[in-house]
């Protein structure tokens, strides 16, 4: 059932062409909230789907997510270079997934290609009242 849900969110993300929730023109990335639904069987928690699109060579600043957030991310297109906490940098290709645990520090999130775009879908399980899903390092 969860796989069917992820497929539904991914299909919705693939068809998105509207306005984004947060555009970051300096690094040529775009972040769009594509799904937001309270979990009826887990009071106080919601599932939020976020589509992250990187132009060639683009990246996101180092960041953290809310302490309540568990994140499951799937690369939809291209290759994403990622480094979480003190782990090694790793490249994830289309169809591959990774997770971030509450409190993790995402030191690197970038398109691994200088010539092709990349997209990933990040699915958050997070406190329902949480509105800010990303806090960039200062």
Long-range contacts (C-beta under 8 A, 24 or more apart in sequence): 6-72, 6-74, 6-121, 6-123, 9-34, 9-35, 9-49, 9-121, 9-123, 10-74, 10-76, 10-121, 12-49, 13-49, 13-51, 13-76, 13-119, 13-121, 14-76, 16-51, 22-134, 24-60, 27-58, 27-59, 27-60, 27-61, 28-54, 28-55, 28-57, 28-58, 29-53, 29-54, 29-55, 29-58, 29-59, 29-60, 31-134, 33-133, 34-121, 35-123, 38-128, 39-125, 44-127, 44-128, 44-129, 45-125, 45-126, 45-127, 45-128, 46-124, 46-125, 46-126, 46-127, 46-128, 46-130, 47-123, 47-124, 47-125, 48-123, 48-124, 48-126, 48-133, 49-121, 49-122, 49-123, 49-124, 50-121, 50-122, 50-123, 50-124, 50-133, 51-76, 51-119, 51-120, 51-121, 52-109, 52-119, 52-120, 52-121, 52-122, 53-117, 53-118, 53-119, 54-78, 54-80, 54-110, 54-111, 54-117, 54-118, 54-119, 55-111, 55-117, 56-111, 56-113, 56-114, 56-115, 56-116, 56-117, 57-111, 57-113, 57-114, 58-110, 58-111, 59-108, 59-109, 59-110, 59-111, 60-106, 60-109, 60-110, 60-134, 61-136, 61-137, 62-105, 62-106, 62-107, 62-108, 62-136, 62-137, 63-105, 63-106, 63-109, 63-134, 63-135, 63-136, 63-137, 64-103, 64-104, 64-105, 64-106, 64-134, 64-135, 64-137, 65-100, 65-102, 65-104, 65-106, 65-124, 65-126, 65-133, 65-134, 65-135, 66-102, 66-126, 66-127, 66-130, 66-132, 66-133, 67-102, 67-103, 68-102, 68-126, 68-127, 68-130, 69-100, 69-102, 69-124, 69-125, 69-126, 69-130, 69-133, 70-99, 70-100, 70-101, 70-102, 70-124, 70-125, 70-126, 71-99, 71-100, 71-122, 71-123, 71-124, 71-125, 72-97, 72-98, 72-99, 72-122, 72-123, 73-97, 73-98, 73-99, 73-100, 73-120, 73-121, 73-122, 73-123, 74-120, 74-121, 74-123, 75-118, 75-119, 75-120, 76-119, 76-120, 76-121, 77-117, 77-118, 77-119, 78-111, 78-112, 78-113, 78-116, 78-117, 78-118, 78-119, 79-111, 79-112, 79-113, 79-116, 79-118, 80-109, 80-110, 80-111, 80-112, 80-118, 80-120, 81-108, 81-109, 81-110, 81-111, 81-112, 82-106, 82-108, 82-109, 82-110, 83-107, 83-108, 92-120
